[in-house]
Amino acid sequence: MYSNFIENIKEVVKCYVSEKRFSHTLGVEKEAYSLGLIFMPEKAEKLQLTGVLHDITKDFKTEKQLELCKEYGINVDLDNLVPKLLHSKTGCEFAYRIFGEKVVDKEVYNGILYHTTGRENMTLFEALIYLADYIEETRTFEDCIKLRKYFYDSIKEAYSYEEKIEALRKTMVLSFDLTIKNLIDEGKRIDKDTINARNYFVSCKNVFKN
Ligand SMILES: [Fe+2]
């Protein structure tokens, strides 16, 4: 039943993304499901679904993204525009309008919305989508390989649930550090949600508790 449902969703997503993006989408689908089995097995399929949907508008041109933002009433700071970040803002609403609330509920919606920047007080669900996007198997960028290895090496040595969450917390810190370092090297703007997410994972010892 569920696999038919997912296959149908994939067929729709395929209409909006390039072949390369679709391979990445399948990678995130698989990774999100695997991470779900480790941290929240009861939501593994929902994470899989969010993985399928997360980049649905990523291949739209900036003009189209901005048109969608206008249509959806999303505020965009045109002076500090970061085109790469628009797809998470448009993607959740785009998916919601196609599939409705039964498929894209608040958790799936926010999973898509925060998968690029992260945010302070991110939920475990959001963190798993964020991480799946970073470390899925088709990613070949050096930092992605480094983060994938760091996470799976740490998780191998984590036995209790608390130890697994701690391994995830440290992995999230490393991921934001790598992202922020790259943005600095490239002279690019750092979104405030990314800075807040990094600080949250650095200083909060009770992550995912609120
Ligand atoms: Fe992605």
Residues whose N, C-alpha, C, O or C-beta is under 5 A from the ligand:
A	BS01	LIG	D55 D133
